[in-house]
Amino acid sequence: MKKTLFLLTWLAPFWLFAQNPAPDALPPGWIVKISPLVWLHPYFPSLDLAVERRISANWYAEVSAGKMVNLGFANNPVLASLDGHRIHIGARYYFRPPASRRYTQFVQGYGDLLRADAAIEGDFCRFDCTFTQRLNYQRLERKRAFYAAYGGSLFFGRRWIFEFDAGLGYVHRDIQYGEIPPDATFRTNGSLIWNYGSDGVSQQIEPNVRVKLGVVIF
């Protein structure tokens, strides 16, 4: 009997955890989220914070902003410094009101603005490659994009949220590099793909994936 009671007591939180919220519960009004994958981005790690606000029963507006910081997770020893920001602004439609079920799906359109200014250490040939010298050079990237995404939010009780979405979007990217000595020829910069001279303006279709952890404020 004691073993049975102990087992039921141990399993009870997991059983309650898995239940759908009450269907008549009001949808969340404000949700605050963080983006752990962005912390681990190999080239643009940043500390992001997102706020989601209910507009109607199924419609929400979302704003996300982040400050780029070289956290060291990317293991890029030649990245001398990193500064910049990213901003996401979009509207989201849930097929069912959030928190009415444990798992709800959504579609979202959002704009993405990014500005990244990096100082990179690279090896350059000098004077017809008579010797190699390590130089610091600047790389400035400006990105404007619009994505259409599909995803889902997994609610743990009424407060905690795990969400994932994936989509495609139009991306306009402008990359500029700082000046180096006129006789210098780029050789390598280690693990980074930001090779000196690969600048210019590009327009293309790109995928984007986001993972967020959130908490309902009220």
Backbone as a chain_set.jsonl record, in Angstrom:
{"seq": "MKKTLFLLTWLAPFWLFAQNPAPDALPPGWIVKISPLVWLHPYFPSLDLAVERRISANWYAEVSAGKMVNLGFANNPVLASLDGHRIHIGARYYFRPPASRRYTQFVQGYGDLLRADAAIEGDFCRFDCTFTQRLNYQRLERKRAFYAAYGGSLFFGRRWIFEFDAGLGYVHRDIQYGEIPPDATFRTNGSLIWNYGSDGVSQQIEPNVRVKLGVVIF", "coords": {"N": [[0.829, -1.203, 0.0], [1.904, 1.25, 0.857], [3.913, 1.503, -1.045], [2.376, 1.805, -3.342], [1.037, 4.244, -2.826], [3.259, 5.903, -2.694], [4.178, 5.719, -5.339], [2.005, 6.818, -6.746], [2.035, 9.394, -5.705], [4.493, 10.285, -6.655], [4.072, 10.21, -9.42], [1.994, 11.95, -9.817], [2.559, 14.805, -10.21], [3.595, 14.742, -12.844], [1.439, 13.806, -14.288], [-0.442, 15.852, -13.913], [0.978, 17.867, -15.096], [0.857, 17.244, -17.759], [-1.73, 17.702, -18.559], [-4.269, 19.308, -20.536], [-4.849, 22.833, -20.478], [-7.693, 24.462, -18.952], [-10.492, 24.682, -21.13], [-12.072, 26.984, -21.098], [-10.479, 28.947, -20.162], [-9.009, 32.2, -20.079], [-7.182, 33.507, -22.862], [-3.603, 34.072, -22.839], [-2.46, 37.382, -22.043], [-0.059, 38.892, -22.071], [3.167, 37.85, -22.998], [6.462, 36.936, -22.27], [9.589, 36.236, -23.758], [12.615, 34.355, -24.382], [15.476, 33.652, -26.509], [17.216, 30.959, -26.823], [18.764, 29.692, -28.852], [19.831, 31.78, -30.316], [21.747, 32.787, -28.639], [23.776, 30.975, -29.077], [24.567, 31.335, -31.655], [26.803, 30.963, -34.376], [28.077, 33.192, -35.527], [26.696, 35.564, -35.018], [26.088, 35.92, -32.133], [23.725, 36.842, -29.648], [21.939, 38.573, -27.048], [18.71, 38.156, -26.68], [15.382, 39.43, -26.25], [11.952, 38.933, -26.22], [8.619, 40.163, -26.622], [5.257, 39.344, -26.498], [2.013, 40.28, -27.392], [-1.451, 40.108, -26.849], [-3.863, 40.754, -29.331], [-6.396, 40.085, -30.281], [-8.618, 37.28, -29.769], [-7.244, 35.22, -31.163], [-5.181, 36.51, -32.446], [-1.944, 37.916, -32.265], [0.604, 40.312, -31.499], [4.111, 40.615, -31.935], [7.251, 41.598, -30.697], [10.721, 41.601, -30.9], [13.947, 42.111, -29.622], [17.486, 42.381, -29.698], [20.811, 42.503, -28.361], [23.993, 42.301, -29.693], [26.604, 40.251, -28.579], [29.834, 39.069, -28.002], [29.936, 36.068, -26.875], [31.618, 33.923, -26.704], [30.851, 31.307, -27.175], [30.956, 30.391, -29.766], [33.519, 29.684, -30.371], [35.432, 31.075, -31.898], [38.411, 32.16, -32.277], [39.537, 34.248, -33.717], [37.759, 36.302, -33.855], [37.747, 39.421, -32.948], [36.152, 41.487, -31.875], [32.652, 42.281, -31.437], [29.761, 43.991, -32.34], [26.432, 45.255, -32.388], [22.947, 44.837, -33.385], [19.724, 43.21, -33.421], [16.386, 43.097, -34.643], [13.11, 41.915, -34.482], [9.871, 42.159, -35.783], [6.494, 41.387, -35.833], [3.322, 39.817, -36.788], [1.123, 37.395, -35.45], [-0.892, 34.517, -35.942], [-2.863, 32.308, -34.195], [-4.137, 29.036, -34.58], [-5.82, 27.928, -32.74], [-6.959, 29.437, -29.701], [-4.237, 30.522, -27.684], [-3.037, 28.501, -24.996], [-5.487, 27.272, -24.699], [-5.305, 24.695, -25.366], [-2.804, 22.16, -24.803], [-0.918, 22.116, -26.858], [-0.562, 24.364, -29.449], [-0.882, 25.548, -32.774], [0.539, 27.879, -35.145], [0.698, 30.583, -37.553], [2.933, 32.997, -38.901], [4.008, 36.234, -39.881], [6.908, 38.163, -40.184], [9.177, 40.915, -39.858], [12.713, 41.363, -40.18], [15.413, 42.983, -38.923], [18.84, 43.638, -39.018], [21.997, 44.575, -37.79], [25.404, 44.292, -37.862], [28.581, 44.723, -36.629], [31.787, 43.794, -36.908], [35.065, 43.109, -35.697], [37.795, 41.527, -37.069], [40.438, 39.186, -36.979], [42.836, 38.505, -39.382], [44.991, 36.645, -41.609], [47.352, 37.976, -43.8], [49.084, 38.222, -46.901], [52.049, 40.061, -47.474], [53.707, 42.475, -49.476], [54.132, 41.064, -52.05], [53.902, 38.521, -50.973], [56.208, 38.071, -49.463], [56.266, 37.885, -46.778], [54.01, 36.913, -44.122], [51.413, 38.587, -42.455], [49.46, 39.267, -39.58], [46.46, 40.976, -39.51], [43.976, 43.248, -38.295], [40.677, 43.616, -39.439], [37.691, 45.371, -40.382], [34.261, 44.392, -40.535], [31.147, 45.122, -41.754], [27.774, 44.451, -41.63], [24.547, 44.822, -42.947], [21.225, 43.903, -42.731], [18.057, 43.283, -44.097], [14.951, 41.774, -43.921], [12.059, 39.74, -44.687], [9.973, 37.322, -43.369], [7.891, 34.419, -43.729], [6.368, 32.217, -41.582], [5.769, 29.01, -40.007], [4.646, 27.372, -37.119], [4.663, 26.042, -33.718], [3.368, 26.195, -30.366], [4.122, 24.929, -27.245], [2.538, 24.43, -24.3], [3.208, 24.37, -20.873], [1.349, 23.718, -18.356], [-0.286, 26.711, -17.341], [1.545, 28.705, -17.658], [4.268, 28.348, -18.587], [6.153, 28.141, -21.627], [7.204, 26.511, -24.585], [8.387, 27.091, -27.772], [8.519, 26.695, -31.351], [9.436, 27.559, -34.635], [9.56, 27.603, -38.227], [10.554, 28.95, -41.359], [10.444, 30.674, -44.586], [12.023, 33.381, -46.323], [12.4, 36.652, -47.875], [15.5, 38.169, -48.336], [17.527, 40.955, -47.994], [20.785, 41.917, -48.189], [23.593, 43.789, -47.201], [26.997, 44.088, -47.329], [30.029, 45.327, -46.086], [33.538, 45.932, -46.069], [36.31, 47.057, -44.082], [39.197, 49.214, -44.706], [42.424, 48.003, -45.775], [46.062, 47.69, -45.883], [47.325, 48.588, -49.149], [48.988, 46.7, -50.411], [48.394, 44.302, -49.278], [47.255, 40.932, -49.306], [44.554, 38.813, -48.871], [44.636, 35.799, -46.941], [43.757, 33.825, -44.917], [41.339, 33.506, -42.261], [41.099, 31.8, -40.171], [38.614, 30.044, -38.472], [36.368, 31.446, -39.241], [33.903, 32.359, -41.725], [33.905, 34.758, -42.9], [35.471, 35.94, -45.175], [37.857, 38.293, -46.19], [36.949, 40.774, -48.502], [34.712, 39.596, -49.612], [32.408, 41.201, -50.153], [29.53, 43.364, -50.775], [26.216, 43.74, -52.246], [23.42, 41.654, -51.829], [20.536, 39.718, -52.772], [18.199, 37.37, -51.838], [16.399, 34.25, -51.307], [15.908, 32.852, -48.173], [16.016, 30.318, -45.579], [14.719, 30.264, -42.196], [14.967, 29.531, -38.761], [13.529, 29.399, -35.556], [13.719, 29.14, -32.025], [12.148, 29.367, -28.929], [11.81, 30.149, -25.456], [9.301, 30.775, -23.119], [7.34, 32.793, -20.805], [4.205, 33.309, -19.355], [2.985, 36.401, -18.481], [0.586, 37.728, -17.727]], "CA": [[0.0, 0.0, 0.0], [2.79, 2.404, 0.93], [4.592, 1.63, -2.334], [1.395, 2.334, -4.295], [0.856, 5.664, -2.528], [4.49, 6.597, -3.078], [4.212, 5.782, -6.796], [0.998, 7.787, -7.174], [2.516, 10.727, -5.331], [5.602, 10.631, -7.538], [3.578, 10.389, -10.781], [0.938, 12.962, -9.878], [2.959, 16.05, -10.883], [3.751, 14.536, -14.278], [0.097, 13.68, -14.855], [-1.017, 17.193, -13.93], [1.787, 18.656, -16.021], [0.517, 16.893, -19.131], [-3.114, 17.977, -18.858], [-4.564, 20.531, -21.247], [-5.471, 23.85, -19.66], [-9.147, 24.52, -19.048], [-10.845, 25.288, -22.405], [-12.706, 28.277, -20.918], [-9.511, 29.879, -19.595], [-8.702, 33.335, -20.937], [-5.859, 33.426, -23.491], [-2.609, 34.966, -22.224], [-2.435, 38.748, -22.554], [1.334, 39.274, -22.292], [4.128, 36.75, -22.901], [7.861, 37.345, -22.416], [10.328, 35.074, -24.255], [14.035, 34.443, -24.711], [15.852, 32.826, -27.662], [18.505, 30.329, -26.486], [19.575, 29.377, -30.031], [20.538, 32.981, -30.75], [22.958, 32.891, -27.806], [24.795, 30.062, -29.589], [24.798, 31.583, -33.079], [28.259, 30.915, -34.584], [28.652, 34.456, -35.981], [25.97, 36.706, -34.472], [25.471, 35.641, -30.83], [23.131, 38.032, -29.044], [21.007, 38.398, -25.944], [17.421, 38.595, -27.21], [14.192, 39.412, -25.408], [10.756, 39.135, -27.035], [7.354, 40.401, -25.928], [4.098, 39.023, -27.323], [0.828, 40.938, -26.836], [-2.703, 39.68, -27.485], [-4.678, 41.775, -29.984], [-7.737, 39.503, -30.192], [-8.545, 35.922, -29.216], [-6.264, 34.4, -31.873], [-4.152, 37.349, -33.052], [-0.956, 38.479, -31.348], [1.734, 41.073, -32.043], [5.357, 40.224, -31.277], [8.438, 42.42, -30.918], [11.914, 40.992, -30.316], [15.147, 42.927, -29.806], [18.668, 41.751, -29.117], [22.111, 43.163, -28.417], [25.021, 41.32, -30.02], [27.701, 40.151, -27.624], [30.705, 37.923, -28.271], [29.861, 35.268, -25.658], [32.665, 32.913, -26.7], [30.349, 29.963, -27.435], [31.223, 29.985, -31.146], [34.904, 29.218, -30.448], [36.104, 31.757, -33.0], [39.459, 32.958, -31.63], [39.944, 35.405, -34.509], [36.754, 37.349, -33.736], [38.293, 40.322, -31.936], [35.049, 42.181, -31.212], [31.369, 42.208, -32.134], [28.765, 44.945, -31.864], [25.299, 45.328, -33.29], [21.628, 44.541, -32.83], [18.733, 42.597, -34.298], [15.013, 43.408, -34.26], [12.033, 41.206, -35.17], [8.534, 42.698, -35.545], [5.577, 40.602, -36.634], [1.972, 39.47, -36.345], [0.971, 35.945, -35.355], [-2.262, 34.005, -35.837], [-2.982, 30.96, -33.642], [-5.312, 28.319, -35.07], [-6.661, 27.856, -31.547], [-6.45, 30.405, -28.724], [-3.129, 29.998, -26.866], [-3.324, 27.944, -23.672], [-6.735, 26.507, -24.667], [-4.808, 23.324, -25.442], [-1.386, 22.111, -24.448], [-0.13, 22.432, -28.047], [-1.291, 25.168, -30.418], [-0.097, 25.875, -33.959], [0.364, 29.268, -35.575], [1.431, 31.123, -38.701], [3.421, 34.326, -38.545], [4.847, 37.016, -40.765], [7.688, 39.096, -39.375], [10.333, 41.572, -40.437], [13.976, 41.117, -39.475], [16.44, 43.997, -39.154], [20.084, 43.249, -38.362], [23.211, 45.345, -38.048], [26.508, 43.631, -37.164], [29.895, 45.326, -36.881], [32.753, 42.868, -36.312], [36.506, 43.253, -35.933], [38.261, 40.166, -37.319], [41.867, 39.006, -37.215], [43.095, 37.686, -40.555], [46.371, 36.553, -42.09], [47.49, 38.599, -45.111], [50.402, 38.278, -47.546], [52.525, 41.432, -47.661], [54.823, 42.695, -50.407], [54.246, 39.889, -52.928], [53.984, 37.331, -50.112], [57.519, 37.848, -48.859], [55.964, 37.459, -45.407], [52.59, 36.938, -43.745], [51.153, 39.432, -41.293], [48.086, 39.242, -39.067], [45.87, 42.311, -39.452], [42.566, 43.374, -37.935], [39.865, 44.335, -40.416], [36.294, 45.542, -39.989], [33.203, 43.887, -41.41], [29.847, 45.678, -41.396], [26.665, 43.835, -42.359], [23.18, 45.298, -42.729], [20.292, 42.927, -43.292], [16.62, 43.517, -44.004], [14.302, 40.559, -44.406], [10.688, 39.455, -44.268], [9.772, 35.875, -43.353], [6.607, 33.787, -43.43], [6.757, 31.048, -40.786], [4.752, 28.124, -39.42], [5.229, 26.77, -35.925], [3.779, 25.602, -32.651], [3.692, 26.541, -28.979], [3.823, 23.87, -26.283], [2.303, 25.041, -22.989], [3.361, 23.551, -19.678], [0.445, 24.399, -17.452], [-0.781, 27.975, -17.869], [2.536, 29.776, -17.591], [5.539, 28.142, -19.28], [5.958, 27.894, -23.058], [8.297, 26.201, -25.508], [7.859, 27.262, -29.126], [9.421, 26.451, -32.471], [8.864, 27.859, -35.95], [10.472, 27.58, -39.366], [9.944, 29.637, -42.483], [11.252, 31.185, -45.684], [11.848, 34.815, -46.457], [13.219, 37.46, -48.778], [16.581, 38.777, -47.561], [18.399, 41.937, -48.644], [21.979, 41.986, -47.345], [24.649, 44.696, -47.661], [28.215, 43.795, -46.567], [31.155, 46.204, -46.396], [34.768, 45.668, -45.321], [37.177, 48.208, -43.872], [40.405, 49.301, -45.523], [43.67, 47.348, -45.369], [47.159, 48.2, -46.72], [47.09, 48.247, -50.561], [49.783, 45.558, -50.866], [47.999, 43.104, -48.529], [46.378, 39.96, -49.967], [43.959, 37.963, -47.841], [44.919, 34.368, -46.996], [42.818, 33.058, -44.102], [40.971, 34.082, -40.967], [40.796, 30.722, -39.233], [37.354, 29.309, -38.577], [35.279, 32.276, -39.738], [33.673, 32.34, -43.172], [33.886, 36.148, -43.352], [36.71, 36.207, -45.89], [37.977, 39.689, -46.607], [36.696, 41.0, -49.915], [33.434, 39.009, -50.045], [31.401, 42.191, -49.808], [28.57, 43.681, -51.815], [24.782, 43.657, -51.956], [22.801, 40.431, -52.34], [19.118, 39.505, -52.508], [17.937, 35.951, -52.017], [15.42, 33.592, -50.441], [16.632, 32.09, -47.157], [15.221, 29.748, -44.487], [15.017, 30.749, -40.85], [14.411, 28.691, -37.693], [13.579, 30.057, -34.246], [13.3, 28.394, -30.834], [12.007, 30.314, -27.828], [11.247, 29.759, -24.168], [8.525, 31.919, -22.673], [6.55, 32.759, -19.581], [3.02, 34.162, -19.404], [2.962, 37.392, -17.406], [-0.839, 37.698, -17.337]], "C": [[0.87, 1.262, 0.0], [3.509, 2.623, -0.399], [3.651, 2.228, -3.381], [1.182, 3.825, -4.09], [2.081, 6.474, -2.945], [4.561, 6.779, -4.592], [3.218, 6.81, -7.319], [1.436, 9.213, -6.865], [3.617, 11.195, -6.269], [5.12, 10.948, -8.953], [2.579, 11.53, -10.909], [1.382, 14.252, -10.549], [3.1, 15.906, -12.386], [2.394, 14.432, -14.971], [-0.565, 15.047, -14.958], [-0.32, 18.064, -14.963], [1.334, 18.453, -17.458], [-0.911, 17.248, -19.503], [-3.261, 19.267, -19.65], [-5.131, 21.56, -20.289], [-6.979, 23.854, -19.864], [-9.545, 25.245, -20.323], [-11.473, 26.663, -22.264], [-11.752, 29.307, -20.32], [-9.226, 31.0, -20.592], [-7.329, 33.156, -21.574], [-4.887, 34.376, -22.802], [-2.651, 36.352, -22.859], [-1.039, 39.22, -22.914], [2.234, 38.062, -22.07], [5.528, 37.322, -23.122], [8.683, 36.108, -22.767], [11.807, 35.403, -24.457], [14.334, 33.45, -25.83], [17.199, 32.161, -27.41], [19.371, 30.006, -27.693], [20.38, 30.583, -30.496], [21.79, 33.203, -29.91], [24.11, 32.093, -28.409], [25.084, 30.269, -31.069], [26.302, 31.667, -33.341], [28.879, 32.253, -34.976], [27.974, 35.686, -35.397], [25.336, 36.367, -33.128], [24.927, 36.927, -30.212], [22.203, 37.629, -27.913], [19.682, 39.013, -26.373], [16.325, 38.507, -26.163], [12.998, 39.756, -26.288], [9.544, 39.341, -26.136], [6.223, 40.147, -26.915], [2.842, 39.559, -26.636], [-0.411, 40.499, -27.602], [-3.45, 40.879, -28.049], [-6.139, 41.367, -29.972], [-7.559, 38.072, -29.714], [-7.43, 35.1, -29.85], [-5.113, 35.198, -32.478], [-3.249, 37.958, -31.984], [0.064, 39.296, -32.139], [2.98, 40.723, -31.245], [6.486, 41.168, -31.681], [9.607, 41.766, -30.191], [13.112, 41.88, -30.623], [16.316, 42.258, -29.103], [19.922, 42.573, -29.323], [23.181, 42.114, -28.666], [26.189, 41.413, -29.046], [28.531, 38.929, -27.989], [30.808, 37.084, -26.999], [30.906, 34.167, -25.598], [32.187, 31.509, -26.989], [30.758, 29.46, -28.81], [32.64, 29.474, -31.346], [35.604, 29.77, -31.686], [37.193, 32.661, -32.429], [39.854, 34.196, -32.412], [38.875, 36.493, -34.542], [37.17, 38.272, -32.595], [37.196, 41.045, -31.172], [33.798, 42.076, -32.068], [30.411, 43.201, -31.499], [27.623, 44.978, -32.872], [24.002, 44.991, -32.588], [20.797, 43.817, -33.878], [17.349, 42.913, -33.742], [14.068, 42.577, -35.122], [10.71, 41.871, -34.797], [7.566, 41.93, -36.427], [4.216, 40.412, -36.001], [1.806, 37.964, -36.432], [-0.501, 35.575, -35.215], [-2.218, 32.567, -35.336], [-4.251, 30.299, -34.178], [-6.313, 28.036, -33.951], [-6.106, 28.856, -30.543], [-5.325, 29.803, -27.892], [-3.603, 29.587, -25.484], [-4.682, 27.276, -23.59], [-6.442, 25.015, -24.782], [-3.326, 23.34, -25.1], [-0.512, 22.499, -25.633], [-1.006, 23.193, -29.026], [-0.354, 25.548, -31.55], [-0.392, 27.304, -34.403], [1.09, 29.512, -36.889], [1.816, 32.556, -38.348], [4.193, 34.943, -39.694], [5.613, 38.029, -39.934], [8.848, 39.679, -40.183], [11.553, 41.375, -39.559], [14.973, 42.192, -39.891], [17.688, 43.621, -38.365], [21.196, 44.201, -38.778], [24.327, 44.742, -37.214], [27.825, 44.245, -37.6], [30.933, 44.483, -36.148], [34.174, 43.287, -36.659], [37.107, 41.855, -35.973], [39.766, 40.174, -37.547], [42.061, 38.077, -38.408], [44.562, 37.702, -40.937], [46.434, 37.059, -43.532], [48.933, 38.47, -45.596], [50.785, 39.743, -47.749], [53.697, 41.445, -48.636], [55.128, 41.434, -51.224], [54.524, 38.614, -52.14], [55.415, 37.038, -49.654], [57.385, 37.488, -47.384], [54.459, 37.573, -45.178], [52.425, 37.745, -42.464], [49.685, 39.311, -40.88], [47.595, 40.676, -38.88], [44.425, 42.219, -38.973], [41.829, 44.135, -39.038], [38.413, 44.344, -39.949], [35.357, 44.939, -41.032], [31.868, 44.414, -40.9], [28.776, 45.036, -42.266], [25.352, 44.473, -41.942], [22.236, 44.347, -43.451], [18.864, 43.378, -43.051], [15.917, 42.319, -44.625], [12.85, 40.52, -43.961], [10.449, 37.961, -44.433], [8.299, 35.533, -43.142], [6.924, 32.45, -42.767], [5.535, 30.29, -40.29], [5.386, 27.433, -38.218], [4.19, 26.359, -34.914], [4.298, 26.016, -31.293], [3.223, 25.423, -28.068], [3.735, 24.501, -24.897], [2.471, 23.999, -21.89], [2.567, 24.227, -18.566], [-0.075, 25.664, -18.113], [0.317, 29.015, -18.047], [3.738, 29.565, -18.504], [5.311, 27.668, -20.706], [7.285, 27.518, -23.708], [7.732, 26.326, -26.911], [8.959, 27.123, -30.17], [8.717, 26.892, -33.738], [9.963, 27.843, -36.998], [9.776, 28.244, -40.54], [10.951, 30.011, -43.548], [11.009, 32.682, -45.807], [12.763, 35.435, -47.488], [14.236, 38.229, -47.94], [17.383, 39.719, -48.456], [19.578, 42.18, -47.71], [23.037, 42.884, -48.0], [25.864, 44.502, -46.753], [29.336, 44.711, -47.048], [32.333, 45.842, -45.502], [35.593, 46.945, -45.202], [38.441, 48.132, -44.716], [41.563, 48.52, -44.898], [44.793, 47.939, -46.225], [47.013, 47.735, -48.165], [47.871, 47.035, -51.05], [49.355, 44.245, -50.215], [47.026, 42.245, -49.337], [45.868, 38.974, -48.927], [44.326, 36.495, -48.057], [43.875, 33.576, -46.215], [42.476, 33.852, -42.847], [40.559, 32.988, -39.987], [39.445, 30.09, -39.499], [36.217, 30.131, -39.147], [35.145, 32.162, -41.254], [33.671, 33.753, -43.747], [35.208, 36.504, -44.015], [36.744, 37.646, -46.386], [37.771, 39.799, -48.118], [35.39, 40.422, -50.415], [32.287, 39.942, -49.68], [30.442, 42.408, -50.968], [27.14, 43.529, -51.331], [24.23, 42.384, -52.585], [21.328, 40.395, -51.949], [18.81, 38.046, -52.796], [16.835, 35.485, -51.081], [16.179, 32.696, -49.469], [15.66, 31.486, -46.15], [15.597, 30.388, -43.157], [14.287, 29.874, -39.837], [14.57, 29.43, -36.371], [13.067, 29.107, -33.169], [13.262, 29.38, -29.674], [11.429, 29.63, -26.595], [10.541, 30.976, -23.597], [7.808, 31.689, -21.369], [5.396, 33.743, -19.742], [3.049, 35.111, -18.205], [1.55, 37.524, -16.844], [-1.684, 37.67, -18.591]], "O": [[0.617, 2.209, -0.745], [3.698, 3.758, -0.835], [4.062, 3.048, -4.202], [1.148, 4.589, -5.054], [1.962, 7.577, -3.477], [4.949, 7.84, -5.081], [3.535, 7.584, -8.222], [1.23, 10.124, -7.666], [3.668, 12.369, -6.636], [5.666, 11.829, -9.618], [2.347, 12.023, -12.013], [0.65, 14.766, -11.395], [2.769, 16.827, -13.133], [2.219, 14.907, -16.093], [-1.181, 15.365, -15.975], [-0.949, 18.893, -15.621], [1.414, 19.367, -18.278], [-1.282, 17.107, -20.668], [-2.486, 20.207, -19.47], [-5.842, 21.186, -19.356], [-7.478, 23.304, -20.845], [-9.008, 26.317, -20.601], [-11.424, 27.45, -23.209], [-12.168, 30.422, -20.004], [-9.204, 30.774, -21.802], [-6.4, 32.701, -20.907], [-5.309, 35.385, -22.237], [-2.853, 36.483, -24.066], [-0.846, 39.873, -23.939], [2.088, 37.339, -21.085], [5.748, 38.099, -24.052], [8.509, 35.053, -22.157], [12.191, 36.553, -24.672], [13.559, 32.526, -26.077], [18.233, 32.737, -27.747], [20.597, 30.038, -27.588], [21.486, 30.43, -31.013], [22.782, 33.741, -30.402], [25.273, 32.474, -28.278], [25.78, 29.457, -31.678], [27.012, 32.363, -32.615], [30.08, 32.448, -34.785], [28.597, 36.742, -35.289], [24.122, 36.518, -32.992], [25.581, 37.969, -30.246], [21.744, 36.489, -27.838], [19.543, 40.235, -26.426], [16.335, 37.627, -25.302], [13.022, 40.749, -27.015], [9.451, 38.777, -25.046], [6.229, 40.669, -28.03], [2.63, 39.325, -25.446], [-0.434, 40.51, -28.833], [-3.653, 41.882, -27.365], [-7.019, 42.181, -29.692], [-6.466, 37.689, -29.298], [-6.739, 34.358, -29.151], [-4.157, 34.605, -32.978], [-3.711, 38.444, -30.951], [0.347, 39.002, -33.301], [2.919, 40.552, -30.027], [6.652, 41.492, -32.857], [9.502, 41.42, -29.014], [13.274, 42.346, -31.751], [16.155, 41.645, -28.048], [20.075, 43.255, -30.337], [23.269, 41.135, -27.925], [26.688, 42.495, -28.736], [27.977, 37.864, -28.258], [31.655, 37.346, -26.145], [31.074, 33.535, -24.555], [33.002, 30.588, -27.049], [30.896, 28.254, -29.015], [32.939, 28.888, -32.386], [36.273, 29.044, -32.421], [36.921, 33.822, -32.124], [40.448, 35.113, -31.845], [39.069, 37.515, -35.199], [36.973, 37.952, -31.423], [37.291, 41.204, -29.955], [33.871, 41.817, -33.269], [30.265, 43.248, -30.278], [27.829, 44.753, -34.064], [23.951, 44.872, -31.364], [21.127, 43.815, -35.064], [17.158, 42.988, -32.528], [14.206, 42.539, -36.345], [10.455, 42.119, -33.618], [7.78, 41.823, -37.634], [3.98, 40.785, -34.852], [2.288, 37.331, -37.371], [-1.255, 36.215, -34.483], [-1.611, 31.704, -35.97], [-5.31, 30.924, -34.224], [-7.513, 27.92, -34.198], [-4.9, 29.103, -30.529], [-5.452, 28.668, -27.433], [-4.456, 30.238, -24.882], [-5.033, 26.752, -22.532], [-7.235, 24.18, -24.347], [-2.68, 24.388, -25.107], [0.523, 23.139, -25.451], [-2.081, 22.719, -29.396], [0.821, 25.837, -31.325], [-1.439, 27.865, -34.078], [1.975, 28.752, -37.282], [1.118, 33.235, -37.596], [4.939, 34.259, -40.395], [5.034, 38.687, -39.07], [9.414, 39.027, -41.061], [11.439, 41.236, -38.341], [15.333, 42.298, -41.063], [17.603, 43.318, -37.175], [21.321, 44.577, -39.943], [24.219, 44.681, -35.989], [28.146, 44.282, -38.788], [30.962, 44.456, -34.917], [34.451, 43.756, -37.763], [36.953, 41.083, -35.027], [40.3, 41.055, -38.221], [41.507, 36.978, -38.434], [45.287, 38.648, -40.629], [45.66, 36.619, -44.382], [49.877, 38.59, -44.816], [49.956, 40.562, -48.145], [54.554, 40.56, -48.626], [56.197, 40.832, -51.117], [55.278, 37.745, -52.579], [55.784, 35.877, -49.478], [58.276, 36.865, -46.807], [53.741, 38.233, -45.93], [53.197, 37.601, -41.516], [48.791, 39.26, -41.723], [48.223, 41.48, -38.191], [43.74, 41.227, -39.222], [42.3, 45.169, -39.511], [37.967, 43.454, -39.224], [35.623, 44.971, -42.234], [31.501, 44.18, -39.749], [28.861, 45.072, -43.494], [25.074, 44.645, -40.755], [22.425, 44.029, -44.625], [18.505, 43.799, -41.952], [16.255, 41.9, -45.732], [12.46, 41.173, -42.994], [10.692, 37.399, -45.501], [7.564, 36.257, -42.471], [7.663, 31.64, -43.325], [4.438, 30.834, -40.169], [6.523, 26.966, -38.289], [2.994, 26.329, -35.203], [5.502, 26.17, -31.088], [2.061, 25.019, -28.115], [4.716, 25.037, -24.381], [1.94, 22.892, -21.975], [3.033, 25.169, -17.925], [-0.283, 25.685, -19.326], [0.045, 30.109, -18.543], [4.19, 30.517, -19.141], [4.393, 26.892, -20.972], [8.33, 28.108, -23.432], [6.701, 25.727, -27.213], [10.136, 27.388, -29.921], [7.526, 26.631, -33.906], [11.139, 28.044, -36.693], [8.562, 28.122, -40.703], [12.141, 29.713, -43.442], [9.945, 33.188, -45.45], [13.754, 34.842, -47.917], [13.876, 38.866, -46.95], [17.853, 39.335, -49.527], [19.392, 42.603, -46.569], [23.333, 42.755, -49.188], [25.777, 44.726, -45.546], [29.566, 44.858, -48.248], [32.16, 45.492, -44.334], [35.582, 47.797, -46.09], [38.717, 47.118, -45.357], [41.67, 48.394, -43.678], [44.507, 48.627, -47.205], [46.614, 46.593, -48.396], [47.456, 46.395, -52.016], [49.886, 43.187, -50.554], [46.1, 42.756, -49.967], [46.651, 38.372, -48.192], [44.331, 36.002, -49.184], [43.177, 32.742, -46.792], [43.216, 34.742, -42.43], [39.762, 33.227, -39.08], [39.162, 29.652, -40.614], [35.185, 29.567, -39.51], [36.114, 31.907, -41.969], [33.46, 33.933, -44.946], [35.983, 37.289, -43.469], [35.763, 38.146, -46.937], [38.335, 39.033, -48.9], [34.984, 40.721, -51.538], [31.334, 39.555, -49.004], [30.522, 41.739, -51.998], [26.888, 43.229, -50.164], [24.534, 42.071, -53.736], [20.925, 40.963, -50.934], [19.123, 37.541, -53.875], [16.397, 36.213, -50.19], [16.996, 31.876, -49.886], [14.602, 32.058, -45.888], [16.668, 30.979, -43.021], [13.124, 29.521, -40.035], [15.618, 30.016, -36.1], [12.105, 28.367, -33.378], [14.21, 30.135, -29.455], [10.666, 28.668, -26.689], [11.094, 32.075, -23.585], [7.679, 30.563, -20.89], [5.585, 34.867, -20.207], [3.128, 34.672, -17.058], [1.345, 37.441, -15.633], [-2.912, 37.643, -18.508]]}, "num_chains": 1, "name": "protein.A"}
